[in-house]
């Protein structure tokens, strides 16, 4: 539908095309804003300009979820510290004492907590983003905005917990004297965290779209997340397991994230470049597939949900 703004506002004409209506798209800035409604693209493409236009809405989503996350809890944001500390304590006591897993040269406490920190972010982000579209049913069915903002905001929220947990990791690093190596290695730490972000965003987009139609997703994810830490090297050093298993686990992007995070922050053994490259390729592929599936499913959200 095209609105002709060249005439007076009282006599503006409206022409309706035969193609179905879709989200508005701005075609230019003039004294009178002109909006063309055309079918939404179903290709794996992010309209960065549109996302930037709705940045305030994204900020609102994130701030709302942060406030609600620990609302009416007795210890509030302290849960962001308690959960990783308690989980790490269980791993350290039982697996460190009885399992005798390969740990390399690092103290086992620091090794486990450093691996658990990005894994906790991944788990929380996947849980929140996979159910985000269904949880925003009132918005999805009533107003237009880029639907990608909903799972994107859900992935950003657990980053707050990561920051709180990182303070505990710094304390452990100071206690055991394990500091980042010199040079530019430590500057690569955000790159490995970005790989975790891209991977979980792709999975969150895919699962949030699937969950609109099939509500099995919230039941399947906890099972997957219980196994994932053991397939990602959270409780052991991947560089000290048999080589054939290193190649198999390299298909999991979180293996590259945890190995790279320990290398840049604790001075652990450098990850293999080829195996890390496999994790990066798989992570990007998951993002592209998730975005493509989300875009193809997006026009049916309001009718199916």
C-alpha positions as a Python dict, from the first residue, in 0.01 Angstrom:
ca = {
    (1, 'X'): (0, 0, 0),
    (2, 'X'): (140, 338, -99),
    (3, 'X'): (24, 664, 50),
    (4, 'X'): (48, 960, -187),
    (5, 'X'): (158, 1254, 26),
    (6, 'X'): (198, 1498, -261),
    (7, 'X'): (-167, 1594, -236),
    (8, 'X'): (-319, 1775, 54),
    (9, 'X'): (-359, 1567, 372),
    (10, 'X'): (-738, 1584, 343),
    (11, 'X'): (-737, 1433, -9),
    (12, 'X'): (-445, 1188, 19),
    (13, 'X'): (-503, 882, -195),
    (14, 'X'): (-426, 523, -100),
    (15, 'X'): (-352, 249, -353),
    (16, 'X'): (-356, -116, -247),
    (17, 'X'): (-142, -371, -432),
    (18, 'X'): (-252, -728, -492),
    (19, 'X'): (31, -867, -280),
    (20, 'X'): (-25, -934, 94),
    (21, 'X'): (43, -667, 351),
    (22, 'X'): (372, -682, 538),
    (23, 'X'): (575, -477, 784),
    (24, 'X'): (629, -110, 694),
    (25, 'X'): (959, -11, 543),
    (26, 'X'): (1087, 343, 520),
    (27, 'X'): (1202, 448, 177),
    (28, 'X'): (1332, 792, 251),
    (29, 'X'): (1331, 1095, 469),
    (30, 'X'): (1120, 1386, 342),
    (31, 'X'): (914, 1656, 505),
    (32, 'X'): (627, 1405, 491),
    (33, 'X'): (727, 1051, 585),
    (34, 'X'): (638, 807, 306),
    (35, 'X'): (590, 442, 401),
    (36, 'X'): (563, 154, 155),
    (37, 'X'): (413, -172, 275),
    (38, 'X'): (555, -471, 90),
    (39, 'X'): (594, -846, 156),
    (40, 'X'): (858, -921, 417),
    (41, 'X'): (1177, -1084, 297),
    (42, 'X'): (1212, -1447, 397),
    (43, 'X'): (1583, -1467, 327),
    (44, 'X'): (1833, -1480, 616),
    (45, 'X'): (1887, -1106, 625),
    (46, 'X'): (1899, -866, 917),
    (47, 'X'): (1778, -515, 841),
    (48, 'X'): (2032, -335, 1056),
    (49, 'X'): (1881, 4, 978),
    (50, 'X'): (1540, -108, 1097),
    (51, 'X'): (1685, -264, 1412),
    (52, 'X'): (1866, 61, 1485),
    (53, 'X'): (1542, 253, 1437),
    (54, 'X'): (1380, 31, 1703),
    (55, 'X'): (1678, 36, 1942),
    (56, 'X'): (1474, 204, 2214),
    (57, 'X'): (1224, -82, 2201),
    (58, 'X'): (1507, -334, 2234),
    (59, 'X'): (1637, -146, 2535),
    (60, 'X'): (1289, -155, 2685),
    (61, 'X'): (1264, -532, 2634),
    (62, 'X'): (1602, -592, 2796),
    (63, 'X'): (1541, -361, 3092),
    (64, 'X'): (1196, -510, 3151),
    (65, 'X'): (1332, -865, 3157),
    (66, 'X'): (1619, -769, 3385),
    (67, 'X'): (1381, -615, 3637),
    (68, 'X'): (1142, -911, 3623),
    (69, 'X'): (1420, -1173, 3635),
    (70, 'X'): (1476, -1154, 4010),
    (71, 'X'): (1164, -966, 4111),
    (72, 'X'): (1014, -1078, 4443),
    (73, 'X'): (1313, -1303, 4520),
    (74, 'X'): (1452, -1289, 4871),
    (75, 'X'): (1818, -1248, 4770),
    (76, 'X'): (1765, -1065, 4438),
    (77, 'X'): (2062, -1042, 4203),
    (78, 'X'): (2269, -1253, 4443),
    (79, 'X'): (2127, -1548, 4249),
    (80, 'X'): (2358, -1441, 3965),
    (81, 'X'): (2647, -1527, 4197),
    (82, 'X'): (2495, -1820, 4384),
    (83, 'X'): (2403, -2032, 4078),
    (84, 'X'): (2751, -2052, 3916),
    (85, 'X'): (2926, -2084, 4253),
    (86, 'X'): (2702, -2369, 4368),
    (87, 'X'): (2723, -2548, 4032),
    (88, 'X'): (3101, -2513, 4021),
    (89, 'X'): (3126, -2643, 4379),
    (90, 'X'): (2934, -2958, 4286),
    (91, 'X'): (3152, -3019, 3981),
    (92, 'X'): (3473, -2953, 4174),
    (93, 'X'): (3384, -3174, 4471),
    (94, 'X'): (3248, -3477, 4289),
    (95, 'X'): (3422, -3474, 3952),
    (96, 'X'): (3748, -3323, 4074),
    (97, 'X'): (3780, -3566, 4361),
    (98, 'X'): (3646, -3889, 4215),
    (99, 'X'): (3647, -3867, 3835),
    (100, 'X'): (4008, -3751, 3796),
    (101, 'X'): (3938, -3574, 3469),
    (102, 'X'): (4226, -3419, 3268),
    (103, 'X'): (4284, -3067, 3394),
    (104, 'X'): (4617, -2954, 3252),
    (105, 'X'): (4835, -2718, 3454),
    (106, 'X'): (4557, -2497, 3590),
    (107, 'X'): (4405, -2529, 3938),
    (108, 'X'): (4088, -2730, 3896),
    (109, 'X'): (3872, -2470, 4071),
    (110, 'X'): (3969, -2196, 3826),
    (111, 'X'): (3949, -2434, 3531),
    (112, 'X'): (3590, -2536, 3611),
    (113, 'X'): (3462, -2189, 3697),
    (114, 'X'): (3615, -2035, 3385),
    (115, 'X'): (3442, -2298, 3173),
    (116, 'X'): (3114, -2273, 3360),
    (117, 'X'): (3081, -1897, 3316),
    (118, 'X'): (3023, -1888, 2936),
    (119, 'X'): (2822, -2210, 2962),
    (120, 'X'): (2583, -2051, 3213),
    (121, 'X'): (2536, -1758, 2976),
    (122, 'X'): (2466, -1995, 2686),
    (123, 'X'): (2218, -2204, 2888),
    (124, 'X'): (2024, -1905, 3022),
    (125, 'X'): (2018, -1730, 2684),
    (126, 'X'): (1894, -2042, 2506),
    (127, 'X'): (1623, -2105, 2764),
    (128, 'X'): (1493, -1747, 2752),
    (129, 'X'): (1516, -1693, 2377),
    (130, 'X'): (1355, -2024, 2279),
    (131, 'X'): (1027, -1930, 2449),
    (132, 'X'): (1046, -1555, 2389),
    (133, 'X'): (800, -1531, 2097),
    (134, 'X'): (527, -1727, 2274),
    (135, 'X'): (587, -1520, 2588),
    (136, 'X'): (526, -1199, 2391),
    (137, 'X'): (198, -1313, 2233),
    (138, 'X'): (16, -987, 2314),
    (139, 'X'): (275, -782, 2127),
    (140, 'X'): (318, -1020, 1835),
    (141, 'X'): (-53, -1030, 1756),
    (142, 'X'): (-129, -658, 1792),
    (143, 'X'): (150, -425, 1679),
    (144, 'X'): (428, -427, 1423),
    (145, 'X'): (796, -420, 1515),
    (146, 'X'): (1090, -636, 1405),
    (147, 'X'): (1016, -972, 1567),
    (148, 'X'): (1390, -1045, 1581),
    (149, 'X'): (1408, -798, 1869),
    (150, 'X'): (1230, -1041, 2102),
    (151, 'X'): (1483, -1330, 2095),
    (152, 'X'): (1768, -1080, 2060),
    (153, 'X'): (1666, -908, 2383),
    (154, 'X'): (1630, -1247, 2555),
    (155, 'X'): (1988, -1334, 2460),
    (156, 'X'): (2124, -1003, 2591),
    (157, 'X'): (1962, -1033, 2937),
    (158, 'X'): (2187, -1316, 3072),
    (159, 'X'): (2492, -1101, 2995),
    (160, 'X'): (2415, -920, 3322),
    (161, 'X'): (2456, -1247, 3513),
    (162, 'X'): (2780, -1306, 3324),
    (163, 'X'): (2919, -975, 3447),
    (164, 'X'): (2839, -1061, 3811),
    (165, 'X'): (2989, -1408, 3771),
    (166, 'X'): (3301, -1260, 3612),
    (167, 'X'): (3375, -1072, 3935),
    (168, 'X'): (3393, -1408, 4115),
    (169, 'X'): (3624, -1539, 3845),
    (170, 'X'): (3854, -1240, 3892),
    (171, 'X'): (3866, -1312, 4264),
    (172, 'X'): (3961, -1676, 4196),
    (173, 'X'): (4225, -1565, 3946),
    (174, 'X'): (4377, -1338, 4210),
    (175, 'X'): (4365, -1611, 4477),
    (176, 'X'): (4539, -1871, 4258),
    (177, 'X'): (4760, -1625, 4071),
    (178, 'X'): (4633, -1720, 3725),
    (179, 'X'): (4633, -1405, 3516),
    (180, 'X'): (4595, -1349, 3141),
    (181, 'X'): (4915, -1399, 2938),
    (182, 'X'): (5099, -1098, 2810),
    (183, 'X'): (5065, -948, 2465),
    (184, 'X'): (4747, -928, 2262),
    (185, 'X'): (4610, -1270, 2362),
    (186, 'X'): (4374, -1130, 2626),
    (187, 'X'): (4221, -899, 2366),
    (188, 'X'): (4082, -1204, 2186),
    (189, 'X'): (3855, -1295, 2480),
    (190, 'X'): (3559, -1088, 2347),
    (191, 'X'): (3588, -1268, 2013),
    (192, 'X'): (3522, -1605, 2178),
    (193, 'X'): (3232, -1460, 2375),
    (194, 'X'): (3096, -1320, 2048),
    (195, 'X'): (3104, -1673, 1904),
    (196, 'X'): (2889, -1791, 2197),
    (197, 'X'): (2650, -1498, 2141),
    (198, 'X'): (2612, -1564, 1767),
    (199, 'X'): (2562, -1938, 1823),
    (200, 'X'): (2297, -1904, 2091),
    (201, 'X'): (2119, -1628, 1897),
    (202, 'X'): (2092, -1854, 1593),
    (203, 'X'): (1960, -2143, 1803),
    (204, 'X'): (1726, -1906, 1987),
    (205, 'X'): (1581, -1774, 1662),
    (206, 'X'): (1527, -2126, 1532),
    (207, 'X'): (1375, -2270, 1850),
    (208, 'X'): (1156, -1966, 1921),
    (209, 'X'): (1000, -2008, 1575),
    (210, 'X'): (958, -2383, 1626),
    (211, 'X'): (802, -2325, 1968),
    (212, 'X'): (524, -2117, 1813),
    (213, 'X'): (395, -2430, 1641),
    (214, 'X'): (526, -2713, 1859),
    (215, 'X'): (532, -2654, 2235),
    (216, 'X'): (776, -2940, 2301),
    (217, 'X'): (1075, -2704, 2301),
    (218, 'X'): (1065, -2606, 2673),
    (219, 'X'): (1069, -2976, 2765),
    (220, 'X'): (1352, -3076, 2533),
    (221, 'X'): (1595, -2794, 2612),
    (222, 'X'): (1669, -2890, 2979),
    (223, 'X'): (1766, -3241, 2865),
    (224, 'X'): (2003, -3096, 2606),
    (225, 'X'): (2155, -2849, 2854),
    (226, 'X'): (2228, -3121, 3110),
    (227, 'X'): (2456, -3298, 2862),
    (228, 'X'): (2609, -2994, 2693),
    (229, 'X'): (2866, -2903, 2967),
    (230, 'X'): (3024, -3248, 2934),
    (231, 'X'): (3040, -3212, 2555),
    (232, 'X'): (3198, -2867, 2576),
    (233, 'X'): (3492, -2923, 2811),
    (234, 'X'): (3352, -2740, 3114),
    (235, 'X'): (3483, -2995, 3366),
    (236, 'X'): (3806, -3092, 3187),
    (237, 'X'): (4073, -2951, 2960),
    (238, 'X'): (3992, -3042, 2600),
    (239, 'X'): (4360, -3016, 2502),
    (240, 'X'): (4441, -3315, 2724),
    (241, 'X'): (4192, -3568, 2589),
    (242, 'X'): (4259, -3805, 2294),
    (243, 'X'): (4295, -3624, 1963),
    (244, 'X'): (4011, -3807, 1792),
    (245, 'X'): (3772, -3685, 2061),
    (246, 'X'): (3903, -3331, 2023),
    (247, 'X'): (3801, -3338, 1657),
    (248, 'X'): (3457, -3478, 1739),
    (249, 'X'): (3392, -3218, 2008),
    (250, 'X'): (3513, -2937, 1780),
    (251, 'X'): (3177, -2958, 1598),
    (252, 'X'): (3029, -2801, 1912),
    (253, 'X'): (3100, -2424, 1897),
    (254, 'X'): (3095, -2400, 2276),
    (255, 'X'): (3404, -2623, 2289),
    (256, 'X'): (3594, -2355, 2097),
    (257, 'X'): (3442, -2081, 2315),
    (258, 'X'): (3548, -2241, 2644),
    (259, 'X'): (3895, -2344, 2524),
    (260, 'X'): (3957, -1998, 2380),
    (261, 'X'): (3818, -1822, 2688),
    (262, 'X'): (4054, -2019, 2917),
    (263, 'X'): (4347, -1950, 2686),
    (264, 'X'): (4291, -1575, 2676),
    (265, 'X'): (4198, -1529, 3044),
    (266, 'X'): (4399, -1795, 3229),
    (267, 'X'): (4693, -1869, 3003),
    (268, 'X'): (4584, -2227, 2935),
    (269, 'X'): (4707, -2413, 2629),
    (270, 'X'): (4627, -2239, 2300),
    (271, 'X'): (4337, -2401, 2113),
    (272, 'X'): (4407, -2575, 1785),
    (273, 'X'): (4343, -2334, 1497),
    (274, 'X'): (4180, -2592, 1269),
    (275, 'X'): (3947, -2726, 1538),
    (276, 'X'): (3858, -2374, 1647),
    (277, 'X'): (3781, -2288, 1285),
    (278, 'X'): (3534, -2578, 1269),
    (279, 'X'): (3354, -2440, 1575),
    (280, 'X'): (3341, -2091, 1423),
    (281, 'X'): (3199, -2223, 1094),
    (282, 'X'): (2935, -2430, 1273),
    (283, 'X'): (2839, -2133, 1493),
    (284, 'X'): (2794, -1902, 1194),
    (285, 'X'): (2602, -2174, 1008),
    (286, 'X'): (2365, -2216, 1303),
    (287, 'X'): (2303, -1843, 1305),
    (288, 'X'): (2229, -1829, 930),
    (289, 'X'): (1999, -2132, 948),
    (290, 'X'): (1820, -1999, 1255),
    (291, 'X'): (1768, -1657, 1101),
    (292, 'X'): (1646, -1806, 771),
    (293, 'X'): (1395, -2030, 947),
    (294, 'X'): (1279, -1743, 1169),
    (295, 'X'): (1224, -1513, 871),
    (296, 'X'): (1030, -1777, 679),
    (297, 'X'): (811, -1850, 983),
    (298, 'X'): (762, -1488, 1089),
    (299, 'X'): (458, -1409, 867),
    (300, 'X'): (263, -1693, 1032),
    (301, 'X'): (339, -1608, 1394),
    (302, 'X'): (22, -1410, 1461),
    (303, 'X'): (-201, -1678, 1305),
    (304, 'X'): (-34, -1978, 1469),
    (305, 'X'): (49, -1854, 1814),
}
